[in-house]
Amino acid sequence: MDAATCEVGPPRAWRSAPVGVSTVAIGVLVATVLWSASRSSSTVLIRTDVALAVAALTLVPVVVRRPEVGGVLASLLVALSPVATPVASFAVLFTARNRPFRQAAALAAAGVAGEAVQALWRPMPSLPYGWRLALMTVAYAALLGWGTWAQARHALLAALRDRARRAEQEQERRVMEARAAERSRIAREMHDVLAHRLSLLAAAAGAMEYRPDAPPERLSAAAGVIRASAHHALDELREVITLLRSDDADSPADAPPGQTLADLPRLVDEARAAGQQIEVDDPLGPAVNLPATVGRTAYRIAQEALTNARKHAAGQPVRLALDGLPSAGLSIVVSNPTTPDSGATSDGGAGLIGLAERAALTGGRVTHHIDASGRFHLTAWLPWST
């Protein structure tokens, strides 16, 4: 419960209610008490009660705005006449409803004291003093309890409304985070698929552009690489979209499984056909049995590493090494010499960040650095099973 809920003062419902309505309602009660008291009172007392009744009614707006002051004044009038009892009772109820309990209890005690004084000099023959004082004490205690319960209920409802509002805000936040995560996943998949294929296209097209005098068979081979890369890019893009539409991207019911580590030889052959020099050290062989998630992650890491080398260190030889055991995990190391413009990455390192996030999802890690000789190293480790 925050400070706004615990503020003292009349709640919104009381503040919005016209003071005149409260005055009229209390006036009816005062008139009833005045009529009852006038049947057994002298003319002087009747006139006194009428004056005190008017004075008590003028205190109703004071009670609404300043319940402590109005309640004390009403308690003083109670000691003089029973016609002030409705106003004093209203003050106790209103204060218990809108103020701390100790203030309402003090007004209730003041009201009981006023009733005790009144009973001394205006006794009721049919009701002994002790019983009358006990009944009035019970009545004020009931008003005090009723008002306190109403205040607690109002605070509880306010707390529940605040909790519901916070829950809605939390749900909205989770939805926004889920959307952001989904967009990031889509961007990562698109980057992994398209960056590799487009880099192959660029490399092959560049070879055709800078060597227009190449033999026809070389130009035909480059054109074949462009055609095959475009075809594979469309197929892989279709697979990615199918995976992203599925509720479970790791195990969709009607989607192809995507590339795994067994597809690495084809990836290397495509890169070599585009002119990239790649040395592969893979003692595991194509028959290695890895979980599907780890296999796809390993393939994406190798693909992104070769793509980065082709984009940022064009013409430099690349070494790709894989090793691992089920008990030790899978290790992937890709290295290549750097060029003067290797640091000017067009994607701001988004590909490497995406690889680190992808590896972290499987419980692995990706690191990269440039050694003293100027050679770039990308090292990845993945658990053999997830």
Buried (B, 14 or more C-beta within 10 A) or exposed (E): EEEEEEEEEBBEEEEEEEEEEBBEEBBEBBBEBBEEBBEEBEEEBBEBBBEBBEBBBEBBBBBBEEBBEBBBBBBBBBBBBBBBBBBBBBBBBBBBBBBBBEBBBBBBBBBBBBBBBBBEEBEEEEEEEEEBBEEBBEBBBBBBEBBBEBBEEBBEEBEEEBEEEEEEEEEEEEEEEEEEEEEEBEEBBBBBBBBBBBBBBBBBBBBBEEEEEBEEEEBEBBEEBBEBBBEBBEEBBEBBBBBBEBEEBEEBEEBEEBBBBBBBEEBBEBBEBBBBEBEBEBEBEEEBEBBEBBBBBBBBBBBBBBBBBBBBBBEBEBBBBBBBEEEEBBBBBBBBBBBEEBEEBEBEEBBBBBBBEBBEEBBBEBEBEBEEEEBBBBBBBBBBEB
